[in-house]
Amino acid sequence: MPAPSSTAVSASTSRAGEPATYTDATPQPQDMTLPDCAGGESFALMVLGHSMVPEFLEGEIIIIEPEGLAKDGSYVLAWHDNEWTFRQLCQSGSGWVLHPLNPAFADAAIANLDCVRGVIIQKALPGRRRASKHYI
């Protein structure tokens, strides 16, 4: 049985209502950069997949702060194993781990925080303002 794939994210950049998607396919060079925001401007992504269930459900919108402080327990956006993913950042001994909340997915050890590109600061369910939750 193949291992479950990672939770991917979709960048809300192109035309309104039509997000560009980062998938598990071999990345193209233009896919390896963050959306073209001014400096450290926050941006939104849509959750795809189930690796962060129950806290993050497929279709929810997450807000990323590129210059946010990544610390133990933070939810982060990372470029890992040639794909964009987000996980909970956990300190493990002298290193770090990208931890999925769904136990069906494996932790990914990282040597340092260089792959972390932003911190999730908020989530929202489209069309449900009261379903919003802040993480900082």
Buried (B, 14 or more C-beta within 10 A) or exposed (E): EEEBBBBBBBBBBEEEEEBEBBEBEEBEEEBEEBBEEEEEEBBBBBBBBBBBBEBBEEEBBBBBBBEBEBEEEBBBBBBBEEBBBBBBBBEEEEEBBBBBBBEEBBEBEBEEEEBBBBBBBBBBBEEEEEEEEEBE
